[in-house]
Amino acid sequence: MRFSTQPIPQIPENSQKTDLLTQQPELIPPTDDLRQRLLFQEPTLPALEATTLLNSTGDEELDKIIEIAGYAYDPIQDIFYSILNPWQRNVGYCRLYDEAAAPLGMIIDCEPVYFNYDNRKWMISFWKGQYDMVCGGEIGVYTSGIQLNIPEIFSGTFYNCVNDSELLQMSYVLKKNGQILFTRSDRHWWLTGFKLGEFAQPWELTMDVEIIFPNKAMLNAFLDGFKKAGYADFEYSINGNTFNFTYNTPRTPQPTTRTPQTDRIIQEKNRFLCELYQEITRNGTTVPEKLKILNEEAPELYEKALRIGSNQQFFQIFYVLIISAMYLLAAFSEGSPNDKMYLSRKKSEILNKLKQKIEALGIR
């Protein structure tokens, strides 16, 4: 994947026109407090949480590896799922994450719903598809952090993961061609489930979703965004503060990095990896046994399997993007409004450094 200077086409959020970004960031007086707030903190791994027998592979060392990756294992359903405080909670969300998914081997349908509630912008997003060697689905809950305007690259909202007091009770049933693969239910900010070695096309998957909102005001705000995303009244149901719908075909524009040709090529690779995993581990009866066999016979495939839907390099890339955007905004704030040469020079300088850092991360 080569870094492109072409701007990513803007995907309008379901908000009023007054919420749209201006072409240039506002000039902000430079202060030490500003610079401190602009520094996006580098993600840190959470302390390992206690793993119970009911959420364990039965192999303590493997459990630790999986937990460091941000997940736990459900032996009854044979799926991996995200824990409450994984390292991913520190990196939030922006549209660039979805744009980078396909080049990193993940062909997934994305359905973000944007809405305004409690004087903030919110996003609840739904994902389903093939994440390299795993098949799965996700529901994420986010609220706005900052507006990014990285010239020639991206303009949009960077969202923070909600805090513990804002977690929502959510559940979904993931089906492949009408057959249940697994179910998930929890009070969470990022409800996920991933089945290792299972292959599916995004259109083969459906999610029967249920979300319980804390009050009618938040539910109604979400419904406004849901309808703006393209859904009609007959496509969902309400019972009190509980919302239900079936996510099948996305209504919102999909990432520009997904095309029929690239989807076909990447999915052929993903299908091959899943079949290879099944073949190599055919003599294993449990997940620890299968992963032990995989580690011995195909170490590279073992490392890929343990990514479980999240490529840490993927987030490192965008950590660099966001950091660079912060410095870009800070550079603009330090210049005089009339000093166009200064602003242009700083812009070029920082964007060049940004491209170099991305190249250094191995994106070719």
Residue pairs with C-beta under 8 A, 6 or more apart in sequence:
1 103
1 363
1 364
2 363
2 364
3 355
3 358
3 359
3 363
5 152
5 153
6 152
7 152
7 153
7 154
7 155
8 95
8 96
8 99
8 153
8 154
8 256
9 256
10 155
10 156
11 95
11 156
11 252
11 253
12 20
13 19
13 112
13 114
13 121
13 123
13 156
13 157
14 113
14 114
14 115
14 224
14 225
14 228
14 229
15 114
15 115
15 116
15 121
16 116
19 116
19 121
21 147
21 149
21 155
21 156
22 149
23 149
24 149
24 332
25 147
25 149
25 329
25 332
27 332
27 333
27 335
27 337
28 34
28 329
28 333
29 333
30 330
30 333
30 334
34 330
34 333
35 330
38 326
38 327
38 329
38 330
39 323
39 326
40 319
40 322
40 323
40 326
41 90
42 319
43 87
43 88
43 90
43 91
43 315
43 319
44 87
44 90
45 68
45 87
46 85
46 86
46 87
46 89
48 64
48 67
48 68
49 67
49 83
49 85
51 60
51 63
51 67
51 72
54 75
54 76
55 72
55 73
55 74
55 75
56 63
56 72
56 73
56 75
57 63
57 66
57 73
57 75
57 286
57 287
57 288
57 291
58 75
58 286
58 288
59 288
62 287
62 288
62 291
63 72
63 73
65 306
66 72
66 73
66 80
66 306
66 308
67 83
69 86
69 306
69 307
69 308
69 310
69 312
70 82
70 83
70 86
70 87
70 88
70 308
70 310
71 80
71 81
71 82
71 83
71 86
71 194
71 308
72 80
72 81
72 83
73 79
73 80
73 287
74 80
74 81
74 182
75 287
77 182
77 183
77 193
78 182
78 195
78 287
79 136
79 182
79 193
79 194
79 195
80 134
80 193
80 194
80 195
80 196
80 308
80 309
81 184
81 191
81 192
81 193
81 194
82 88
82 188
82 190
82 191
82 192
84 188
84 189
86 190
87 312
88 190
88 310
88 315
89 161
89 189
89 190
91 315
91 318
91 319
92 142
92 145
92 158
92 159
92 160
92 161
93 123
93 125
93 140
93 142
93 158
93 159
93 161
94 148
94 154
94 156
94 157
94 158
94 159
94 318
94 322
95 112
95 154
95 156
96 154
96 318
96 321
97 314
97 315
97 318
98 108
98 110
98 255
99 255
99 256
99 257
100 257
100 314
100 317
100 318
101 107
101 108
101 110
101 255
101 257
101 314
102 255
102 257
102 258
102 262
102 263
102 266
103 257
103 363
104 132
104 311
104 313
104 314
105 131
105 132
105 266
105 269
105 270
105 311
106 129
106 130
106 131
106 132
106 309
107 129
107 130
107 201
107 202
107 258
107 263
107 266
107 267
107 270
108 127
108 128
108 129
108 130
108 131
108 202
109 127
109 128
109 129
109 202
109 203
109 205
109 247
109 249
109 250
109 254
110 125
110 126
110 127
110 250
110 252
110 254
110 255
111 125
111 126
111 127
111 229
111 247
111 250
111 251
111 252
112 123
112 124
112 125
112 229
112 252
113 123
113 124
113 125
113 126
113 222
113 225
113 226
113 229
114 121
114 122
114 123
114 225
114 228
114 229
115 121
115 122
115 123
115 124
115 221
115 222
115 224
115 225
115 226
116 122
116 221
117 217
117 218
117 221
117 222
118 218
120 143
120 144
121 143
121 144
121 157
121 159
122 141
122 142
122 143
122 144
122 221
122 222
122 225
123 140
123 141
123 142
123 143
123 144
123 157
123 159
124 139
124 140
124 141
124 142
124 211
124 222
125 138
125 139
125 140
125 142
126 137
126 138
126 139
126 207
126 209
126 247
127 137
127 138
127 139
127 140
128 136
128 137
128 138
128 174
128 202
128 205
128 206
128 207
128 247
129 135
129 136
129 137
129 200
129 201
129 202
129 205
130 199
130 200
130 201
130 202
130 267
130 270
131 194
131 308
131 309
131 310
132 270
132 273
132 304
132 307
132 309
132 311
133 196
133 197
133 270
133 273
133 274
133 277
133 301
133 304
133 305
133 307
134 194
134 195
134 196
134 197
134 198
134 305
134 308
134 309
135 176
135 181
135 194
135 195
135 198
135 199
135 200
135 205
136 174
136 192
136 193
136 194
136 195
136 309
137 172
137 174
137 184
137 192
137 193
137 205
137 207
138 190
138 191
138 192
138 309
139 170
139 172
139 190
139 191
139 192
139 209
139 211
140 161
140 189
140 190
140 191
141 161
141 162
141 166
141 167
141 168
141 170
141 188
141 189
141 190
142 159
142 160
142 161
142 162
142 189
143 159
143 160
143 162
143 166
144 157
144 158
144 159
144 160
145 157
145 158
145 159
145 160
146 157
146 158
147 156
147 157
147 158
148 154
148 155
148 156
148 157
148 158
148 322
148 325
149 155
149 325
149 329
150 321
150 324
150 325
150 328
150 351
150 354
151 328
151 347
151 351
152 351
153 321
153 351
153 354
154 321
158 322
161 189
161 190
162 168
162 189
166 189
167 187
167 188
167 189
168 187
168 188
168 189
168 211
168 212
168 213
168 214
169 185
169 186
169 187
169 211
169 212
170 185
170 186
170 187
170 188
170 191
170 209
170 210
170 211
170 212
171 183
171 184
171 185
171 186
171 191
171 209
171 210
172 183
172 184
172 185
172 191
172 193
172 207
172 208
172 209
172 210
172 247
173 180
173 182
173 183
173 207
173 208
174 180
174 181
174 182
174 183
174 184
174 193
174 205
174 206
174 207
175 181
175 205
175 206
175 207
175 208
176 198
176 200
176 204
176 205
177 204
178 206
181 195
181 198
182 193
182 195
183 193
184 191
184 192
184 193
185 191
192 309
194 308
194 309
196 277
196 287
196 305
196 308
197 274
197 277
197 278
197 281
198 274
199 270
199 271
199 274
199 275
201 267
203 248
203 249
206 246
206 247
206 248
207 246
207 247
208 244
208 246
209 243
209 244
209 245
209 246
209 247
210 242
210 243
210 244
211 222
211 242
211 243
212 241
212 242
212 243
213 219
213 222
213 241
213 242
213 243
214 241
215 241
216 241
219 238
219 241
219 243
222 243
223 236
223 238
223 243
226 236
226 245
227 233
229 251
229 252
230 251
230 252
231 245
231 251
235 245
235 246
236 243
236 244
236 245
237 243
237 244
237 245
238 244
273 301
273 304
276 298
276 301
277 294
277 301
277 305
280 293
280 294
280 297
280 298
280 301
281 289
281 290
281 291
281 293
281 294
283 289
283 293
284 290
284 291
284 292
284 293
291 302
291 305
291 306
294 301
294 302
294 305
295 302
313 361
313 362
316 361
317 358
317 361
317 363
320 354
320 357
320 358
320 361
321 354
321 358
324 350
324 351
324 353
324 354
324 357
327 350
328 346
328 347
328 350
328 351
331 343
331 346
331 347
331 350
332 343
332 346
332 347
335 342
335 343
335 346
336 342
